Each structure stands twice: as structure tokens, then as C-alpha cells.
């Protein structure tokens, strides 16, 4: 598609990193709107947004280096710092952000479940724009297909083209993820409206993401992300099972703690 959205002089602005910026701004704006309705701290939300930007980038990079391609970086460790060559994994971003947020909320002695519910509500916004960045960059591409719908990457600068999938009809996995994020956003709004206990939104997010992404992963063709058991299951699917189990555990653990005034 378009790995570089535009150029400033001779320097190209990477679409992926531009969309991460858009995702951060859009999600922060939405989180502040929700926080105002619930009487939560705007400052805490802004702190968490800044923490998420740093922690997600570090986590996404470390997950790629340590899980997806350790041998490549072991050959020449300086490659770890070649950020402009790509190599960021959304699962690592999630894990890095979650760990950092828990540490921050514990330090500030804030209600962890309430703030996690708030951030889970806007996470689909982040997923949507990040996957748009993937679409522009040609990464996280789908398997070759002869069925409709399909998409063809013709730009030699795209990741799909570089991985020998240029000019080949592929499943449009990035738009599928984007559409799934839109559905998830409205689903979580529905959960928010009828929420019975704090932690219900984050539990719902984990279970929804766990199930939906598990099945979408079957359409992905970027096998360098990690495929196990003779191609039966990917790293992402293993983590999605953990997501679903984590969400189910949260629902079980906190489901009895009803919000005061609600049955």
C-alpha cells in the first residue's frame, strides 16, 4: 500500500508510526471523555496515556526480538536498535502496557479495576488505527487466496512484497482486524452501559479479543511471527487463549462484587 504517507524533504514519514500517533491521541481523547463521566482523574488518564506510549513501544520491540526472531538479533545485537526496519508486535505492546499500568496504579493507590475498565473501553480505538498502519505498511498480511475478498500489495516497499507476497491476492487481514475493532468498540459500550461490577469491561475485552483474534489468526500469512506444531497454531493464538482465560478469571473473581446501587 503506502509505507510512507508523505515526505518532508527527502525524509519519508512511516505510515505505521504515524498511525500509532493518531491512535494514541484518539484513544486519549476518548478516555478523557469517559473519565469525566465517571469522576475519574484526568491527570491519571494522561499519565497512563504517556506510560502506554513508552511501554507499548518497548514491549512490542522486546516481544519481537525475544520471541519472533531471537536468532537474527543474536547474530548482530545492534540490530535491536534498528527501529526504522520494523519489528514490533502488538501482543508485546499489550503486555508491556498492562504491567506498567498496574505498577502505576498501585503506586498512586488508585482503583485498578475502574481505570482498567476505562482503558479497555478505548483499546479498540488503538487497535483500529494500529491495524490501519499495518495495512499501509503491508505487514500482518494474510495468506494467499483465490476467494473474495482479497487484496494485492504492489508496492515494493511494503512488508508483504518484501516477503515474496507481492502482486499476489491475499486475505485482507488488516481490514478484518479493523472491522473487528469497530464491532468490539460498540460491544464494550453496551457492556459499559449495563456493567454490574468493576472489571467487567476489561474481562469482556479480554474474552472478546481472545476469541475473535484467535480465529482471525488462521488467515494470516506472516509465518515469521511464530508458528508451532507443524503450522497448527501461532504465537498470537497461544496468547489469545491466555487472554480468554484471563478474562474468564477476572469475571469469576470480581463478578460477585456488585457496583453499589445495582443488582
WOVENQUI-V797291 format. One record per backbone hydrogen bond with DSSP energy under -1.0 kcal/mol. CO is the residue of the C=O (numbers start at 1). NH is the residue of the N-H. E is the energy in kcal/mol with one decimal. If there is no record, write none. Layout:
CO/NH/E + CO/NH/E
This chain:
3/15/-3.4 + 6/13/-2.9 + 8/11/-1.8 + 11/8/-3.1 + 13/5/-2.0 + 14/18/-2.0 + 15/19/-2.4 + 16/20/-1.6 + 17/21/-1.8 + 18/22/-2.1 + 19/23/-2.8 + 20/24/-2.4 + 21/25/-2.2 + 22/26/-2.8 + 23/27/-2.5 + 24/28/-2.1 + 25/29/-2.3 + 26/30/-2.2 + 27/31/-2.6 + 28/32/-2.3 + 29/33/-1.7 + 30/34/-2.2 + 31/35/-2.7 + 32/36/-2.0 + 33/37/-1.2 + 34/38/-1.3 + 35/39/-1.0 + 35/40/-2.2 + 41/45/-1.8 + 42/46/-2.5 + 43/47/-2.7 + 44/48/-2.6 + 45/49/-2.0 + 46/50/-2.2 + 47/51/-2.6 + 48/52/-2.4 + 49/53/-1.9 + 50/54/-1.7 + 51/55/-3.3 + 52/56/-2.6 + 53/57/-1.3 + 54/58/-2.3 + 55/59/-3.0 + 56/60/-2.7 + 57/61/-2.0 + 58/62/-2.7 + 59/63/-2.3 + 60/64/-1.5 + 60/89/-1.1 + 61/65/-2.6 + 62/66/-3.1 + 63/67/-2.1 + 63/68/-1.2 + 64/69/-2.4 + 69/73/-1.4 + 70/74/-2.1 + 71/75/-1.5 + 76/79/-2.6 + 77/80/-2.0 + 78/81/-1.6 + 79/82/-2.0 + 81/83/-1.7 + 82/85/-1.7 + 83/86/-2.1 + 89/93/-1.6 + 90/94/-2.3 + 91/95/-2.3 + 92/96/-2.7 + 93/97/-2.2 + 94/98/-2.7 + 95/99/-2.3 + 96/100/-1.8 + 97/101/-2.8 + 98/102/-2.3 + 99/103/-1.9 + 100/104/-2.3 + 101/105/-2.9 + 102/106/-2.2 + 103/107/-2.1 + 104/108/-2.3 + 105/110/-2.3 + 111/115/-2.0 + 112/116/-2.4 + 113/117/-2.3 + 114/118/-1.9 + 115/119/-2.4 + 116/120/-2.6 + 117/121/-1.6 + 122/125/-1.1 + 122/126/-1.1 + 123/127/-2.4 + 124/128/-2.4 + 125/129/-1.9 + 126/130/-2.5 + 127/131/-2.5 + 128/132/-1.5 + 129/133/-1.8 + 130/134/-2.0 + 131/135/-2.3 + 132/136/-2.2 + 133/137/-2.4 + 134/138/-2.0 + 134/139/-1.3 + 137/159/-2.3 + 141/221/-2.7 + 143/171/-2.4 + 151/170/-2.7 + 153/167/-2.6 + 155/158/-2.0 + 158/162/-2.1 + 159/163/-1.7 + 160/165/-2.4 + 161/164/-1.5 + 165/168/-1.0 + 169/145/-2.2 + 170/151/-2.2 + 171/173/-2.3 + 172/176/-1.9 + 173/177/-2.5 + 174/178/-2.2 + 175/179/-2.7 + 176/180/-2.4 + 177/181/-1.9 + 178/182/-1.7 + 179/183/-2.1 + 180/184/-2.5 + 181/185/-2.3 + 182/186/-1.8 + 183/187/-2.2 + 184/188/-2.7 + 185/189/-1.7 + 186/190/-1.9 + 187/191/-2.2 + 188/192/-2.6 + 189/193/-2.0 + 190/194/-1.5 + 192/195/-1.1 + 196/259/-3.0 + 197/200/-1.7 + 199/203/-2.1 + 200/204/-2.2 + 201/205/-2.7 + 202/206/-2.4 + 203/207/-2.1 + 204/208/-2.8 + 205/209/-3.1 + 206/210/-2.2 + 207/211/-2.2 + 208/212/-2.8 + 209/213/-2.2 + 210/214/-1.1 + 211/215/-1.5 + 212/216/-1.9 + 213/217/-2.1 + 215/218/-1.0 + 216/219/-1.8 + 217/220/-1.3 + 219/143/-2.9 + 221/223/-1.9 + 222/225/-1.8 + 223/226/-1.7 + 226/235/-2.0 + 228/232/-1.1 + 228/233/-1.8 + 233/228/-3.5 + 234/238/-2.0 + 235/239/-2.3 + 236/240/-2.3 + 237/241/-1.8 + 238/242/-1.5 + 239/243/-2.3 + 240/244/-2.5 + 241/245/-2.4 + 242/246/-2.6 + 243/247/-2.6 + 244/248/-2.6 + 245/249/-2.3 + 246/250/-2.3 + 247/251/-2.3 + 248/252/-2.2 + 249/253/-3.1 + 250/254/-2.5 + 251/255/-1.4 + 254/257/-1.5 + 256/258/-1.6 + 259/262/-2.2
